[in-house]
Amino acid sequence: MTATNIVGIDPHRKTFTATLLDASGGEIDHAHFTNNRAGHAEVLVWATEHGTVERWGIEGASGLGRPLAEFLVAAGGDVREVPPHKTSLRRRGRHEGKTDRLDSHRIAAETQTNPRLARAFKHAQPAQPDPVRDRIALWHNARTSLRKIRVQLLGEVDALVHELPEELRSQLPAKKTIRARVTSLDRLDASEVTDKTVLLRLRLIEHRVAMLRDVLEQDRIAARELAELVAQTKSTLTDLVGIAPRAAAEIIVEVGDIRRFTAAGFARFNGTAPIPASSAEGDGEPVRHRLCRGGNRRLNAAIHRVAVTQLRYEPRAREIYDNARANGHTRREAMRVLKRNLSNAIYRTMARDTRQPSLLT
């Protein structure tokens, strides 16, 4: 039997809704299932009773739909990750409402009309989740959360210190690093303070400082674990100027298997592909392009940070940027040119790594 049917799945914590489409996009059936192993088996039987399934599209295949995606991949299914914004665009374009049935139908339609959707777990070929990459993602997410907590705690400490009497604030030397600022707070001499409000502020500062120390220690542990896990992947991304283990971990997590892309496809994915933005072009005038606001914004931000670092320390990057400026490009356009070249360098590095013996294979 020819594989023509498509299934779209909208998962939630306790249930998920599936819609089955035929080759022409017509709805064959839809159903609701419990989001557990029994429900996973039921949806597989339900779908195959109507014929062979060509592709399964799941919104949130790495989140709420992950157990189902793992089950279907293990059963030999071609499972695709459907980004949430794809279905929201379809909903807005048709001025429709929102129900689980409508969402699952949109997911199925997107899966049918867009065969270039990434496979679940970001692999080029159907495969089970990568345990090392999963651990990198967990530690990377942990560091991201710790950074937000650290910023919030520092803001609270700074506000509390600013509200202290001048005789106490004058005891604190100007420090730039976080650890130095935290250490200096231990030297506050408040032995003569009797005001209850000031004492409360000092107690709150002490509490926030203790939390900051704990956050900094957790961040140190996470950084060490990330460096070890990145080394296990045998990635050479850290050989590129400006890519530390943390940046390499973020790139590995967001990209997955680089074999999913061509060099141009990778640039579109990370948002560095140029978008034409010219008008009234003439002889000798540069063809204008603008930065792409689409693509994976986390990956784009990581590449931007690397580009800024390379401008300071990598002669080749400075040469690319200066040449773009000499050819009439603005600073922003020159940065776009540099980021596009950096995207190619990351692509080549990751592609080369996949051809080397790795602990992941």
Order of alpha helices (4+ residues) and beta strands (2+ residues): beta-beta-beta-alpha-beta-alpha-beta-alpha-alpha-alpha-alpha-alpha-alpha-alpha-alpha-beta-beta-alpha-alpha-alpha
